[in-house]
Amino acid sequence: MKQPLRIDFVSDIACPWCAIGLSSLNLALERLRDEVDVQLVVHPFELNPQMGPGGESVVDYLGKKYGRTPEQIAETQAMIRERGASVGFTFGARERVYNTFDAHRLLHWAGIEGKQVPLKLALLRAYHGEGKDTSDHAVLVAAAQSVGLDAAQA
């Protein structure tokens, strides 16, 4: 008999380490699929609630937040791309950091609809893999549709 296991995953779409963590978790759960019955629940955490419309340059944002030079930021991003690739997540070129408040609202609704985790993955791919603005409602609707959610409701 499979053991029940609830996992609460608190994260932001804007967090590259969260994309890596969720991909790593999915790999581990796949290995344990015959042993555990997992309920994965996504909870919001806004890293950049003050982020305005249009976002901000990644280099400017990370430079201010962590006091890093453009060279240090490029080094860290290369490390993140390598780590992502090792767990099956592909990071693309992302030039801007965006507000994720509406994406979290959509994820809440997707949880009610039983599509929260697939939408979380779709939003992580859109943000980190494709560099899309996840504060743009058209981007959010497209992500919702890609996982089988109704566009008009989204």
Secondary structure, 3 states (H helix, E strand, C coil): CCEEEEEEEEECCCCHHHHHHHHHHHHHHHHCCCCEEEEEEEEECCCCCCCCCCCEEHHHHHHHHHCCCHHHHHHHHHHHHHHHHHCCCCCCCCCEECCCHHHHHHHHHHHHCCCHHHHHHHHHHHHHHCCCCCCCHHHHHHHHHHCCCCCCCC
